[in-house]
């Protein structure tokens, strides 16, 4: 029993994650501007409008620049599409010994084929995998998915293996008492285009919490005035909007927010719905979900109890300078901690320009702990997009290190060619990944060629390249097998029956298939 409790405890997610989840949803909801914001001309409304419309502007700039790609994503959400990937590698090491040269030959003559056909309307999905080494072809198998079941066709047996979603809990309960027996694998969620938050959840957060925060933020905490500032060396007339919250005001706002969330049964019901699913679609057992909700409630209770203890001596100050509701400059300052001797100061200061033909930003994020040790993170970006050509550079600098992205793109009609370089410099080495290629997106199809290469000084002329050829096209349907023809339903078996089936019905066929494959591969290796 004690061991089971330990296992359960190990599966629990930190209550802090739930607080973070809730906070992220509040921020996400801010992307939607409610009508009463637009009609209100107060400094408070101007501040929130500047924040929300700047986020919206950033999103729109990305969608405009990658319109062809965005349109193709929308096609895949509405029609059945077949997509294939052909993957191969190239390894060049002139200094390799005889044994390594043989391995290089194997790598260079190996290809992998991946494919899928997905119908988002009928909710049918086929995935397949195969490969080849020289003249030897290897069929790995096909998997078919619907919201109700998985069907698996393997190359070493004519039988189709079937597993129904509803049988997951029953099978797991045989070996794990924490399952009730009625849990599902959650296959239906694999066909949803939102793996995170439902539209109902987003709408509820916007309506109940974004507007709640707007109403509870004190009007007197906001001021606005006209100013002229320098942004990347250019003078511009802007509006400065400042929010100053005292320690008492921050505590009062958080208290009301935590109390509202603590007593909001609708919110907790929506959270349960979200937490039921893991990242891979598997449903989390109800007992575990209930425990996470209890931890969520406990963390809010703890936050309310400790509200009087935590300190924010200088309150919270956030200033934005905006031009036509697009933020061009920002200054944020907050010092907070559990006591006056354990405070951390966070400063964010920077400037940005978001234009159709280019975007620039330069932000410095500073953290100072209770020992007055200072850490600085510098985040810069310079993106240009003009006449179908792009030149981008984004860097993240910290201490003696830097993460750098550099990109060049050109769009001619429907075809985009690109070279994108990712590198890390830690003062000792600079490993670099280069992603180059081209992609063409039509209304009913797409084609792309990708090449990934890895470079590092210590490797010298030794290079490793990965090639991916991708194709996609609209098809009529997914060719699903008959779920009742030549099918073995694994969900109808007990665990003992399943073990017997694998040992007596599958193992021998698999070993025979594997031996034939190894013999073919050995003959191929001998010929290299």
JOKA-V945645 format. One record per run of one state. SS is the DSSP state (@ for helix, = for strand, . for the rest). FROM is the first residue (numbers start at 0). LEN is the number of residues. If there is no record, write none. Layout:
BEGIN
ss,from,len
SS,FROM,LEN
SS,FROM,LEN
END
This chain:
BEGIN
ss,from,len
.,0,1
@,1,10
.,11,3
@,14,15
.,29,5
@,34,5
.,39,3
@,42,23
.,65,1
@,66,10
.,76,4
=,80,12
.,92,5
@,97,11
.,108,1
=,109,10
.,119,4
=,123,10
.,133,2
=,135,11
.,146,2
=,148,5
.,153,6
=,159,5
@,164,9
.,173,13
@,186,5
.,191,7
@,198,18
.,216,2
@,218,3
=,221,10
.,231,2
=,233,12
.,245,1
@,246,16
.,262,2
@,264,11
.,275,1
=,276,1
.,277,5
=,282,1
.,283,2
@,285,20
.,305,5
=,310,1
.,311,4
=,315,8
.,323,2
=,325,12
.,337,5
=,342,13
.,355,2
=,357,11
.,368,5
=,373,13
.,386,2
=,388,10
.,398,2
=,400,12
.,412,2
=,414,11
.,425,6
=,431,10
.,441,3
=,444,11
.,455,1
@,456,3
.,459,3
=,462,12
.,474,12
=,486,3
@,489,3
.,492,2
@,494,32
.,526,2
END
